[in-house]
Amino acid sequence: MTDSAGPQADSTATQPSPEVDFRTSPERYRHWKLEIDPAEPEVAHLRLDIAEDGGLVPGYELKMNSYDLGVDIELYDATQRLRFCHPEVRAVVLTSAKDRNFCAGANIRMLAQSPHPWKVNFCKFTNETRNGIEDASANSGQTYLAAVNGTAAGGGYELALACERILLLDDNSSAVSLPEVPLLGVLPGTGGLTRVIDKRRVRKDRADLFATRSEGMRGKQAVEWRLVDELIPKRSWDETVLERATEAAAGSSRPAPGSGATGIELSPLESDEDENGIRYRHVEARFDRDRGLVEITVHGPEGDVPETVERIHELGADFWALAMTRELDDLILRLRTNELELGTWVIRTKGDVEDALAFERVIEQHSGDDWLVNEIRHYFKRTLKRLDVTSRSLIALIEPGSCFAGALLELALACDRQYMLDGLMESDSDEGPEEGEPAQLVLSSSNFGTFPMANGLSRLGSRFWGDEDTLAKLRQETGRRIDALEAHELGLVTDAPDDIDWDDEVRIMLEERASLSPDALTGMEANLRFVGPETMESRIFSRLTAWQNWIFVRPNASGPEGALRRYGTGQRANFDRKRV
Amino acid sequence: MTDSAGPQADSTATQPSPEVDFRTSPERYRHWKLEIDPAEPEVAHLRLDIAEDGGLVPGYELKMNSYDLGVDIELYDATQRLRFCHPEVRAVVLTSAKDRNFCAGANIRMLAQSPHPWKVNFCKFTNETRNGIEDASANSGQTYLAAVNGTAAGGGYELALACERILLLDDNSSAVSLPEVPLLGVLPGTGGLTRVIDKRRVRKDRADLFATRSEGMRGKQAVEWRLVDELIPKRSWDETVLERATEAAAGSSRPAPGSGATGIELSPLESDEDENGIRYRHVEARFDRDRGLVEITVHGPEGDVPETVERIHELGADFWALAMTRELDDLILRLRTNELELGTWVIRTKGDVEDALAFERVIEQHSGDDWLVNEIRHYFKRTLKRLDVTSRSLIALIEPGSCFAGALLELALACDRQYMLDGLMESDSDEGPEEGEPAQLVLSSSNFGTFPMANGLSRLGSRFWGDEDTLAKLRQETGRRIDALEAHELGLVTDAPDDIDWDDEVRIMLEERASLSPDALTGMEANLRFVGPETMESRIFSRLTAWQNWIFVRPNASGPEGALRRYGTGQRANFDRKRV
């Protein structure tokens, strides 16, 4: 470890941050085992069996089932595949394949050696994956149960907290704990404090006691305090866990057993990348390092809109809506992690408005009755939520040839600002098929609640928070084409310059954005994007993450004598005692 | 300015933080003029006229009506006196006595030279004062109006945002702005972002544009965007402002004009202090620097409980409930600002339970019909809220001779943990009047909503969040004495050790608390204390303050090349471009 303190750790961390690839598949997993017993196809088992030497970055060993980003990338992949490839799975048991260790949480040496942005991005991704687990329980009919067969410490317990039921082995050693405050001088980074009080409704003075006691709790007291749901003796462990999983499976909204529903294959995601950008089939990103931005274009479907649900199942991962969502999801994760200095994301769409609306209709008509369409809807919702919590300035440019209609309009509404060209650029008039067609938006029912934000509001509900009249008026406008001046009038876009002003206005706006303090922008956007109500999920990002960010840069945690740096050295941390 | 960066600024700020005294009175104000025209006694004018050379700390001049903590201490005093000394005042016009400058917000040089805890404490206090202004509008029948007769920048506009109505002079130069992000690389620190979107319901993309535009907005666009309520031409300024104030006064819940209600005098608060503590008449604090804690004792009333409302008015500031609240309020502020290293506050009460409950009854019976009792209720509520957002560990010790009953029980419920002695200490049995009386708690209706937290919940509602059954059961228990074991059983206390365990358990608990990272405790407590719903007020502390805390320690703001440090030097800030 170096002698550097606090924010300086960003530049002097012992290991450079590697380029991260988020793509994997079960046969490549090093840390998880995804098992479905053909005799019990309703229940999947996700067993954590971390390879100590399998860290994503050199410098630490993943002892005691502790994880790093690489482990969580596999977990994310597993949760996605359970949803898309296994319609028969109605309950998921998350457990450990190691003896006496359920999971020790995030690897401390990894945290101690990592620069600040790495820690923050790591926490964000792990939070999203845990929220995704809760989303599967709530919206996919796949209820997660944690079968805690050993110690679940810190992030290990937080993983259990994301499950709907926590079963604890009654063996005098299995325990749950949040030792971050007493041992590391940081906060539980993946929702621990929030879920303990908001989800499990542990009384807050008990939560205080629990979260300051490094050894945590076990046995009956853990049940009494609601930290776990049930103690199960060793002799009946496997059988009771399976029984609980089967009970959870009984109420599932997944296709009925024997319905013959078959999963789709999530084929490997292909992309071309070079120093100038990343190109997928439907999504592309061009880097502009001089201007500190990425230009992202999402291409709409090109005439291949399926007419029936059967055809969607046939198309599977090739169905445009799913393919585009997978690409966008992957792009967001890679840009966040690998391109820290590209601070502004300029988002465009390209394609036919009518074809884009066809996606809409499929979702609208079938997400209630078809498990795959339901999955696609919720996956696009989760991907939009990733945008909402991305610490980049998001700017939508709505230009001729774009297809910001219905679900795709959500991309623009997720942005901090929306600029729409009024009319055509002079140069556009002799270009291809969009000739003579100025940009238009189309609202659909998708914009009124199909893809809620973390705070439970639709993006329009958030944009017009407290203004029910405008929302009611906008509902009347669904289905028709809205041009730039009208969109501006309706409040759907920030500005609608014409071709004379467009280039200058956009250029100046992007230059200005690039000139501002990246930190101040992060804080401002984190405040403005989430107006109004809060949910457990929004609080995890807004409150917990903000405090954790602060603590991560404080010398008491990350300084050379801080608790996070000194953990495991045998030396005690040396604290600045001033309370702030 | 020094070369130190980020957190290091704590120890190398150019000026040591002075010992701050929060007591003042109008005749000593240097920065505000509080005026009530006898011809229009319903409307008070608070005019900001900052003395440039009146800074609390050397090193900066308070130019352009910019403020520091000293200015805000006077504002707080003025808002308190308006409530207690002026029952006739039904509207307050907050304006500037300077030409063309309403208020330039917090002084930048002051911020740049201040250590981190000073900045955070300063923001917290100013936030509390602005929340108090909103509380006066909502609960005291004193509606605040901002008469913005010049530029209102940053904290200047945030002060206006705390008012119910913002009137802007239409003179081509008066404007409102939040230039923190573009000029200083920090966030508006006193609720600006939150109030713009949550209170004034400015659309969030517009809020983004506004908060990144250093010159702000004026004229019609400011009205269209809801940043202000009304533009008023210069020629009719005074008359229209008074008219709006009179309109606001018309709906007030204050005593009717001509009712003969007279205010009370807020006599100077007296205290003795030395290096070991602070003693007021009803509240005392003993410092234990070795153990890093303060032992706070609140004494209950001593038999002087008034029987009638008239007697309360006669007693005025000598009425125990008001005197105790003023002392506690002052103590909290002084400890927060002046005693940063005393990280744990141990809170006790001492007195007769029945007398304490008499306070209860007066509040309960008369806060609806008597303006002064109403003020006392809301003042105690605000003082409890200060505890809720205090970055110190709060521990209630409930011992024989204590009077945690009704309103005073809120002190214990505001704590992170509550320890109650079961039975008597052996040594207690031959001590004075409490002989043979173990500690007891009493619930009253005050514990179910009279003193709500910032999130709108009662402290019991917060403690038993989501557990309506327990809350209903506790409502049945009001009025009767509850001993330690029963209190433990009911979930009202964290633990109830007997005399054999008490000393050790308390000692170990306090030692353990003192050993933990002060930063981690702050973050943990800020998360656990506010379970459940959020309001604008809670979001200002939980989200905005957390992000601001983070930004305040980042090199991009507070480093030697950061925007906050370089402001006014003619040099541009040099940013680390990584987005986190």
Interface residues (C-beta under 8 A of the other chain):
Chain A: A5 G6 P7 Q8 D10 H116 P117 V120 N121 E180 V181 P182 L184 G185 V186 L187 L193 T194 I197 D198 R201 R203 K204 D205 R206 A207 D208 L209 A211 T212 G292 L340 E341 L342 G343 S391 R392 C415 D416 R417 Q418 S462 R463 F464 W465 G466 D467 G491 T494 E512 R513 L516 S517 P518 D519 A520 L521 T522 G523 M524 E525 A526 N527 L528 R529 F530 V531 G532 P533 E534 R539 S542 R543 L544 A546 W547 Q548 N549 W550 I551 V553 R554 P555 N556 A557 G559 G562 A563 A573 F575 D576 R577 K578 R579 V580
Chain B: A5 G6 P7 Q8 D10 H116 P117 V120 N121 E180 V181 P182 L184 G185 V186 L187 L193 T194 I197 D198 R201 R203 K204 D205 R206 A207 D208 L209 A211 T212 G292 L340 E341 L342 G343 S391 R392 C415 D416 R417 Q418 S462 R463 F464 W465 G466 D467 G491 T494 E512 R513 L516 S517 P518 D519 A520 L521 T522 G523 M524 E525 A526 N527 L528 R529 F530 V531 G532 P533 E534 R539 S542 R543 L544 A546 W547 Q548 N549 W550 I551 V553 R554 P555 N556 A557 G559 G562 A563 A573 F575 D576 R577 K578 R579 V580
